[in-house]
Amino acid sequence: MKFRSEEISSVIQREVEQFAPEVTRSEVGTVLEVGDGIARVHGLSGVMAGEMVAFKNGAKGIALNLEEASVGVIVLGEYTQIEEGDEVVATGQLLRVPVGDALIGRVVNPLGEPLDNAGPIVTSLSRAIESPAAGIAERQPVDEPLQTGIKAIDAMIPIGRGQRQLIIGDRKTGKTAIAIDAILNQKGTGVICVYVAIAQKESTTAGLVDILRRHGAMDYTIVVASGASDPAPLQYIAPYAGCAMAEYFMYEQGKPTLCIYDDLSKQAVAYREVSLLLRRPAGREAYPGDIFYAHSRLLERSAKLANRYVIVPESTKPESVGEESGVNKKVYVGVPGAEEAAHDLKANYPQGHKVVKTPTSGGSMTALPIIETLEGEVSAYIPTNVISITDGQIYLQPDLFFAGVRPAIDVGISVSRVGGKAQIGAIRKVAGGLRLDLAAFRELEAFAQLGTDLDKATQAQLDRGYRMVELLKQPQYRPLSAIDQAMSIYAGSAGALDDIPVREVQRFEREFLEFVHASRPKLVEDLTREQKLTDAILADLKAALKDFKAGFRHAGQAAAPAVAAAKS
C-alpha cells in the first residue's frame, strides 16, 4: 500500500485550519482535614453552595459551608481513603441521581448505585436531587383517592393523590406496616412507589424488600436504602434522592407516584450530626436553625400537577397528542383551562374536533413521611415541624397497639385535611359519621370503666363501638379493595353486627365478603362500575346481607333456621 504525500498534507492542513484552542477553567482545592464524613477544603473560592465536588479517590461530596478561608464539604460515601493534601475539583453541577424505568424493581443507595446484586442500572437519564417545587398555577386540587387498602384509613382519614400525610407514633407501633400495606395496595393501579429507608438496619430493609417481592410489589417499586451504618451525609440526602426518582415519573410521564420516607426523624438526626461537625450554630435540641427548611423543601415537592388540554381533530390518536398538537397552538391548564377549552371548542371548532388531555400532564406525587415520637411526645420539635408542613397525620397510639387494636389509629388526633374529596362515593356514604362515632365511643369507654350503671341507649352505643373497633382491625399485608371496604363497613354501620359476639366479628366479615363475591357477582360488578351506593345497589346489598346473616352461625349458637332447613 502506497501513501500519497499530497493527501496526508491536505489532511494536516485542514486540521490546522479547523483548530480552535479551548480554555477550560476548573476550581481545584486541597483537603486541609477530613474525618467523620466531613472534609475541609482550601482553594475552592468560586464553588457554589450545594455544588458537587469530586475527590481524588473518586468519592463525591457536596459543598455546604462556604467560609472565608475554607469550604466545608460533606463526603458521600467512603471518606477513609481521602487524605490531607488530596486535590478536590468543583464540578459546576448539583448532585444528580439516575432516574427512569431502569430503576423500577431495584434496590439502590442514595447515589443511585445498585445494592441488590442484579447488575448495573442502564439509563442515560438523571435528575438533580434538589429541584424547585411546582408553583400554584401548575397544580390542581387533590380529588383522586389513593387507596391504602386499610379500612380505618380509607374510611376515616382518606389520602388523595398529591397529598402529604404524616404517619406518626412511638417505636414499634406499626408505622412501617401501614406504609408497606399502602404499597401492596397499588398493584394494578399504575402508581409508581418509592420507599426510602433512612438509617434502617440492613436486615430490616432486606426483610421489607423480600415482602414486596413475594407480593409482586417490586414490579412497580424502587427502594432507596441508606443503612444505619452508612455515613450521616448519605442518610441526609436519601429522601431527596428518592423524591427525584419519583419526580421523573410525575413530570416526564404524567404518572401517579407514592413516596414513603421512613423515617424523617432519623434524617433530622443525620442533618444535626452533619451540621454540628460543620460547626454550625446549634439551636433547639441542638438541631440547626434550618431543620424546618430541610423537611419543607422536600415535602413541598409533592403535588397533584394540573392537567393540560389541547384541541385536536377527532381522528388524532391519544398517544400521539403533545402540547404542540393543538389546532390553535394553545395549551389549556388546570380546571379553569378545561372550561376554557370546552368553550373554545364549542365556539370555534364545533365539528370534527375534541378536547384531550396531554399524556404527560396530570402526574402526582403522594408523600407518606414517617416520624418516630418518644413516649408519645407529639409536641416535640421535629414532630411539630413536620405536622405543620403536611396535610394531615395518622397517629398510632401505643396503648391501642398493645391492646391488640391494629392498626392502632387514634381517631381523636388523626386527621386528613383533604377529607371526603379523596374517597369514592360508596365509602363516603357508609363511613360519613364513623370517625365521630368512634371518638365518642372512646370517651364512653373511659367513662364506663368507672363502674357507673349505664342506661340502655348508652350500653347499645358501647356495644356497637366494640364491634366497629373489631371490624376495623386488619391483619398485616392484607389490604382490602375499596369495594370490599364499603360492603364491610356498611354491614357494621347498618347494625348487622349488633347481635354477633365481638370475637366473631372478623369471621363474619370475612365470610360475608366471600359470600357476596361467590353468590352476588353482579352486585360487586355494579358497585365497582358505579363507585357509589345507588338505590338499586343499596337494595341488593341489604338483600345480600340479610341472606348471609340468615345462614351465619356463630360459636355457641344453634343452627340458623335457613341452614337447618337446607340440611333437612
C-alpha positions in Angstrom: 0.0 0.0 0.0 1.5 3.4 -1.1 1.0 6.6 0.8 0.3 9.7 -1.2 2.0 12.7 0.4 -0.4 15.2 -1.1 -3.3 13.5 0.7 -1.5 13.5 4.1 -0.5 17.1 3.7 -4.1 18.2 2.8 -5.5 16.4 5.9 -2.9 18.1 8.1 -3.6 21.5 6.6 -7.4 21.0 7.1 -6.9 20.1 10.7 -4.6 23.1 11.3 -7.2 25.4 9.8 -10.0 24.0 11.9 -8.0 24.0 15.1 -9.6 26.2 17.8 -7.8 26.4 21.1 -10.1 25.8 24.1 -9.5 27.1 27.5 -11.2 25.2 30.3 -11.4 26.5 33.8 -12.0 24.4 36.8 -11.9 25.1 40.5 -9.3 23.0 42.3 -8.8 22.9 46.0 -6.8 21.0 48.6 -8.0 18.9 51.5 -7.0 20.5 54.8 -8.6 17.9 57.1 -11.0 15.1 56.9 -13.0 13.0 59.4 -16.5 11.8 60.4 -17.7 12.3 56.8 -16.7 15.9 56.7 -13.8 17.4 54.7 -12.4 21.0 55.0 -11.1 22.2 51.7 -8.9 25.2 50.8 -8.9 26.9 47.5 -12.4 26.4 46.1 -13.1 30.2 46.1 -15.7 30.1 43.4 -17.7 27.0 44.5 -21.4 27.3 44.9 -23.5 26.2 47.9 -24.8 22.7 47.2 -22.4 22.2 44.4 -21.0 18.7 43.8 -17.2 18.2 44.2 -15.0 15.2 43.2 -12.2 13.9 45.4 -9.0 12.3 44.1 -10.2 8.8 45.1 -13.5 9.2 43.1 -15.7 9.9 46.0 -18.3 12.7 45.7 -19.1 15.5 48.1 -21.4 18.5 48.5 -20.2 21.9 49.4 -22.4 23.1 52.3 -20.3 25.6 54.3 -18.8 28.5 52.4 -16.4 30.1 54.8 -13.8 32.8 54.3 -10.7 30.6 54.4 -12.1 27.1 53.6 -15.1 25.2 52.3 -17.0 22.6 54.4 -17.8 19.5 52.3 -19.9 16.5 53.3 -18.4 13.4 51.8 -20.9 11.0 50.2 -19.6 7.5 50.8 -16.2 6.2 51.8 -14.1 9.0 53.3 -11.4 6.9 55.0 -9.4 6.9 51.7 -9.3 10.7 51.5 -6.1 12.2 52.9 -4.8 15.6 53.8 -3.4 17.3 50.7 -5.6 15.5 48.2 -6.9 17.5 45.3 -10.7 18.4 45.1 -12.3 19.5 41.9 -15.5 21.5 41.7 -17.8 20.0 39.0 -20.1 23.0 38.5 -23.2 20.8 38.9 -25.7 20.0 41.6 -25.7 16.3 42.7 -27.7 14.2 40.3 -29.1 10.6 40.5 -30.1 8.3 37.7 -33.8 8.1 37.0 -36.1 6.2 34.7 -37.8 2.9 34.2 -34.5 1.0 34.7 -34.7 1.7 38.4 -38.1 0.0 38.9 -37.7 -3.2 40.9 -34.2 -2.3 42.1 -32.6 -1.5 45.5 -30.2 1.4 45.3 -28.3 3.6 47.6 -28.9 7.4 47.7 -26.5 7.9 44.8 -28.5 5.6 42.6 -25.9 2.8 42.8 -27.3 -0.8 42.9 -27.3 -2.7 46.2 -29.2 -5.8 45.0 -26.5 -7.7 43.0 -28.7 -7.6 39.9 -26.2 -5.9 37.6 -25.7 -2.2 36.7 -28.5 0.2 36.2 -28.5 1.1 32.5 -30.1 4.5 32.0 -28.9 7.8 30.4 -31.4 9.8 32.4 -30.6 11.7 35.5 -32.2 14.4 37.7 -30.9 16.8 40.4 -31.8 15.6 43.9 -32.8 19.2 44.7 -35.3 21.0 42.5 -38.0 23.6 43.0 -41.5 22.6 43.8 -44.3 23.1 41.3 -45.9 26.6 41.5 -49.6 27.1 42.4 -50.6 27.6 38.8 -49.1 24.3 37.9 -51.1 22.4 40.5 -54.7 21.4 40.8 -56.9 20.4 43.7 -56.4 16.9 45.3 -59.5 15.0 44.4 -58.4 11.5 43.4 -58.2 8.8 46.1 -55.0 6.9 46.9 -56.4 3.8 48.5 -54.2 2.2 51.2 -56.3 -0.9 51.5 -56.6 -0.3 55.2 -60.3 0.2 56.3 -59.6 2.5 59.2 -57.6 4.9 57.0 -59.6 4.9 53.8 -62.8 5.3 55.7 -61.8 7.9 58.3 -58.5 9.5 57.3 -58.6 9.3 53.5 -55.5 10.1 51.4 -55.6 11.7 48.0 -53.1 11.6 45.2 -50.8 14.5 45.7 -51.4 14.8 49.4 -48.7 14.7 52.2 -50.0 12.5 55.0 -47.8 12.1 58.1 -47.6 8.7 59.9 -46.5 9.4 63.4 -46.1 7.3 66.6 -43.8 5.6 69.0 -41.3 3.0 68.0 -42.8 -0.4 67.1 -46.4 0.7 66.8 -46.9 -0.3 63.1 -45.9 2.8 61.2 -43.9 1.0 58.5 -46.6 -1.7 58.3 -49.1 0.9 57.2 -46.7 2.3 54.5 -45.9 -1.2 53.2 -49.7 -2.1 53.0 -50.2 1.1 51.0 -47.5 0.0 48.5 -49.0 -3.5 48.2 -52.4 -2.0 47.5 -51.1 0.0 44.5 -50.8 -3.2 42.5 -52.5 -2.8 39.1 -53.3 0.9 39.7 -50.4 2.3 37.7 -48.9 4.1 40.8 -45.0 4.0 40.9 -43.8 3.6 44.5 -40.5 4.8 46.1 -39.7 3.5 49.5 -36.8 5.4 51.2 -35.2 3.6 54.2 -33.3 6.1 56.3 -30.8 4.8 58.9 -32.6 1.4 59.0 -30.8 -1.8 59.8 -29.8 -3.6 56.6 -31.6 -6.8 57.8 -34.8 -4.8 58.3 -34.7 -3.3 54.8 -33.8 -6.7 53.3 -36.9 -8.2 55.0 -39.2 -5.5 53.6 -37.8 -6.0 50.1 -38.5 -9.7 50.5 -42.1 -9.0 51.5 -42.5 -6.7 48.5 -41.1 -9.3 46.1 -43.3 -12.1 47.5 -46.4 -9.9 46.9 -45.3 -8.8 43.4 -44.9 -5.2 44.5 -41.3 -4.8 43.4 -42.7 -4.7 39.8 -43.6 -1.0 40.4 -41.4 -0.1 43.4 -38.0 1.5 43.8 -36.2 1.0 47.2 -33.7 3.6 48.2 -31.7 2.3 51.2 -29.3 4.2 53.4 -28.4 1.9 56.3 -27.7 2.6 59.9 -24.0 2.0 59.3 -23.9 4.5 56.3 -22.3 7.9 56.9 -24.6 10.7 58.0 -24.4 12.6 54.7 -25.9 9.6 52.8 -28.7 9.4 55.3 -29.3 13.1 54.9 -29.6 13.1 51.1 -31.6 9.8 50.9 -35.1 11.3 50.8 -34.1 13.9 48.3 -32.7 11.2 46.0 -35.9 9.1 46.3 -38.1 12.2 45.6 -36.0 13.0 42.5 -36.6 9.4 41.2 -40.3 9.8 41.7 -40.4 13.2 40.1 -39.2 11.8 36.8 -42.4 9.7 36.5 -44.6 12.6 37.7 -43.2 15.3 35.4 -42.0 13.3 32.3 -44.6 10.5 32.1 -47.6 12.1 33.9 -47.9 9.1 36.3 -49.1 9.0 39.9 -46.3 8.2 42.4 -46.1 7.4 46.1 -43.1 8.3 48.2 -42.5 6.9 51.7 -39.8 8.4 53.8 -39.0 6.0 56.7 -38.3 8.0 58.7 -37.6 11.7 58.7 -36.8 11.9 62.4 -33.6 9.9 61.6 -32.9 12.2 58.7 -33.1 15.1 61.1 -30.6 13.4 63.4 -28.2 12.9 60.5 -28.5 16.5 59.4 -27.9 17.6 63.0 -24.8 15.5 63.1 -23.6 16.9 59.8 -24.3 20.5 61.0 -22.5 20.1 64.3 -19.5 18.7 62.6 -19.5 21.6 60.2 -19.6 23.8 63.3 -22.9 25.4 62.5 -24.6 27.1 65.5 -26.9 24.7 67.4 -30.5 25.7 68.1 -33.3 24.0 69.9 -32.4 20.4 70.9 -29.1 21.0 69.1 -30.8 21.0 65.7 -29.6 23.6 63.2 -31.9 26.6 62.6 -32.8 25.4 59.1 -34.1 21.9 60.0 -37.6 23.1 59.2 -36.5 24.1 55.7 -34.7 20.7 55.3 -38.1 19.0 55.6 -40.4 21.6 54.0 -38.4 21.8 50.7 -38.7 18.0 50.5 -42.4 17.7 51.2 -43.4 20.7 49.2 -42.3 18.8 46.1 -45.3 16.5 46.5 -48.2 17.8 44.3 -51.1 16.9 42.0 -50.0 18.5 38.8 -52.6 20.3 36.7 -54.0 18.5 33.6 -53.1 20.2 30.3 -55.5 20.1 27.4 -55.3 20.8 23.7 -58.0 20.9 20.9 -57.2 18.3 18.2 -59.0 16.7 15.2 -61.2 13.7 16.3 -59.0 11.3 14.3 -56.0 12.1 16.5 -54.7 9.1 18.5 -54.3 9.8 22.2 -50.7 8.5 22.4 -49.6 11.0 19.6 -51.0 14.0 21.4 -48.5 16.6 22.6 -48.6 20.2 23.8 -47.7 21.3 20.2 -50.6 19.3 18.8 -53.4 21.9 19.4 -55.0 23.2 16.2 -54.9 26.7 17.7 -51.4 26.1 19.2 -52.9 26.8 22.6 -52.5 24.7 25.8 -55.2 24.9 28.5 -54.0 24.4 32.1 -55.9 23.0 35.0 -59.6 23.2 35.9 -60.1 26.7 34.5 -58.3 25.6 31.4 -60.7 22.7 30.9 -63.6 25.0 31.0 -62.0 27.5 28.6 -61.1 24.6 26.2 -64.7 23.4 26.2 -65.9 27.0 25.4 -63.3 27.4 22.6 -64.2 24.0 21.1 -67.9 24.9 21.0 -67.3 28.4 19.6 -64.6 27.8 17.1 -64.4 24.1 16.3 -67.9 22.7 16.6 -67.4 19.9 14.0 -64.7 17.2 13.9 -62.6 18.3 16.9 -62.3 17.3 20.5 -60.5 18.3 23.7 -57.9 15.8 25.0 -55.5 15.7 27.9 -51.8 15.5 27.1 -50.5 12.2 28.3 -47.5 13.6 30.2 -49.6 16.0 32.3 -51.6 15.4 35.5 -49.0 13.4 37.3 -48.9 13.3 41.1 -46.6 12.6 44.0 -48.1 11.5 47.3 -45.8 11.6 50.3 -46.2 9.5 53.4 -43.4 10.7 55.7 -42.9 8.8 58.9 -41.9 10.4 62.2 -41.0 8.5 65.4 -42.0 10.0 68.7 -40.6 9.4 72.1 -43.1 8.4 74.8 -46.0 9.8 72.7 -44.5 13.3 72.7 -46.2 14.8 69.7 -45.3 18.3 70.7 -41.6 17.8 70.4 -39.6 19.9 67.9 -39.3 17.6 64.8 -42.9 16.2 65.1 -44.5 19.6 65.3 -42.3 20.8 62.4 -43.5 18.0 60.1 -47.1 18.2 61.3 -47.2 21.9 60.3 -45.9 21.0 56.8 -48.2 18.1 56.0 -51.9 17.9 55.1 -52.8 15.6 58.0 -51.5 13.0 60.2 -52.2 9.4 61.2 -51.3 9.0 64.9 -50.6 5.5 66.2 -51.2 5.0 69.9 -49.1 2.5 71.8 -51.9 1.6 74.3 -54.2 0.6 71.4 -51.4 -1.3 69.7 -50.6 -3.3 72.8 -54.3 -3.9 73.4 -54.5 -5.7 70.0 -56.2 -2.9 68.0 -54.1 -2.9 64.9 -53.7 -0.6 63.0 -53.6 1.3 66.3 -55.0 4.6 64.9 -56.1 7.2 67.5 -59.1 8.8 65.7 -59.1 11.7 68.1 -56.0 13.4 66.8 -55.6 11.7 63.4 -57.0 13.9 60.6 -56.9 14.3 56.8 -57.3 17.9 55.5 -58.5 16.6 52.2 -61.3 14.5 53.6 -64.2 13.2 51.5 -62.7 14.6 48.3 -60.3 11.7 48.5 -63.0 9.0 48.8 -65.1 7.1 46.4 -68.8 7.8 46.9 -69.6 4.4 48.4 -67.1 4.7 51.2 -68.0 8.4 51.8 -71.6 7.4 52.3 -71.1 4.4 54.7 -68.3 6.0 56.7 -69.6 9.5 57.0 -70.0 9.6 60.8 -67.7 6.7 61.6 -64.8 8.8 62.9 -67.0 10.9 65.2 -68.8 7.8 66.4 -65.5 6.1 67.3 -64.2 9.2 69.1 -67.4 9.3 71.1 -67.1 5.6 71.9 -63.6 6.1 73.3 -64.9 8.7 75.7 -67.8 6.5 76.7 -65.5 3.5 77.2 -63.3 5.5 79.6 -66.4 6.6 81.5 -67.8 3.0 81.6 -64.5 1.9 83.3 -65.6 3.8 86.4 -68.2 1.1 87.0 -71.2 3.5 86.6 -74.5 2.0 85.7 -75.4 2.8 82.1 -78.8 3.3 80.5 -79.9 1.1 77.7 -79.1 3.6 74.9 -75.6 4.2 76.2 -74.9 0.5 76.5 -76.1 -0.1 73.0 -73.7 2.6 71.8 -70.9 0.9 73.6 -71.8 -2.5 72.2 -71.8 -1.0 68.6 -68.5 0.7 69.3 -66.8 -2.6 70.4 -67.9 -4.3 67.2 -66.9 -1.4 65.0 -63.4 -1.4 66.6 -63.2 -5.2 66.0 -64.4 -4.7 62.4 -61.7 -2.1 61.7 -58.9 -4.4 62.8 -56.9 -5.7 59.9 -54.1 -8.2 59.5 -50.8 -7.0 58.2 -50.1 -7.2 54.4 -53.7 -7.9 53.6 -55.1 -4.7 52.0 -58.8 -4.7 51.0 -60.2 -3.2 47.9 -62.4 -0.1 48.2 -65.5 -2.1 47.2 -64.9 -4.7 49.9 -64.3 -2.0 52.4 -67.6 -0.3 51.6 -69.6 -3.5 52.0 -67.8 -4.4 55.2 -68.3 -1.0 56.9 -71.9 -0.9 55.7 -72.5 -4.2 57.5 -71.3 -2.7 60.7 -72.9 0.7 60.4 -76.3 -0.8 59.4 -76.4 -2.8 62.7 -75.9 -6.2 61.2 -73.2 -7.0 63.8 -75.1 -5.8 66.8 -76.2 -9.4 67.8 -72.9 -11.0 66.8 -70.4 -11.8 69.6 -67.3 -9.4 69.4 -64.9 -12.4 68.9 -66.9 -13.5 65.8 -67.0 -10.1 64.0 -63.9 -10.7 61.9 -65.1 -14.2 60.8 -68.5 -12.6 60.0 -66.8 -10.0 57.8 -64.5 -12.5 56.0 -67.3 -15.0 55.2 -69.7 -12.2 54.2 -67.3 -10.9 51.6 -66.7 -14.4 50.3 -70.5 -14.9 50.1 -71.1 -11.7 48.1 -68.2 -12.4 45.7 -69.4 -16.0 45.2 -73.2 -15.6 45.0 -73.7 -11.9 44.1 -71.1 -11.2 41.3 -73.5 -8.6 39.7 -73.6 -6.6 42.9 -69.8 -6.4 43.0 -69.7 -5.6 39.3 -72.3 -2.8 39.7 -70.6 -1.3 42.7 -67.2 -1.4 41.0 -68.6 0.4 38.0 -70.7 3.0 39.8 -68.3 3.5 42.8 -71.3 4.7 44.8 -74.3 3.3 46.6 -77.3 3.9 44.3 -80.8 2.9 45.5 -80.6 -0.3 43.4 -77.2 -1.3 44.7 -78.2 -0.5 48.3 -81.2 -2.7 47.9 -79.1 -5.6 46.6 -76.6 -5.1 49.4 -79.3 -5.2 52.0 -80.7 -8.3 50.5 -77.3 -10.0 50.4 -76.6 -9.1 54.0 -80.0 -10.4 55.0 -79.5 -13.7 53.1 -76.0 -14.2 54.5 -77.0 -13.5 58.1 -79.8 -16.0 57.9 -77.3 -18.7 57.3 -74.5 -17.4 59.5 -73.9 -19.5 62.6 -71.6 -18.1 65.3 -69.9 -20.1 68.0 -72.3 -21.3 70.7 -75.4 -20.6 68.6 -77.8 -23.3 67.3 -78.1 -23.7 63.6 -79.9 -20.8 62.0 -83.4 -21.7 60.6 -82.3 -21.3 57.0 -79.3 -23.6 57.5 -81.3 -26.2 59.4 -84.0 -26.3 56.6 -81.3 -26.7 54.0 -79.8 -29.7 55.8 -83.2 -31.4 56.3 
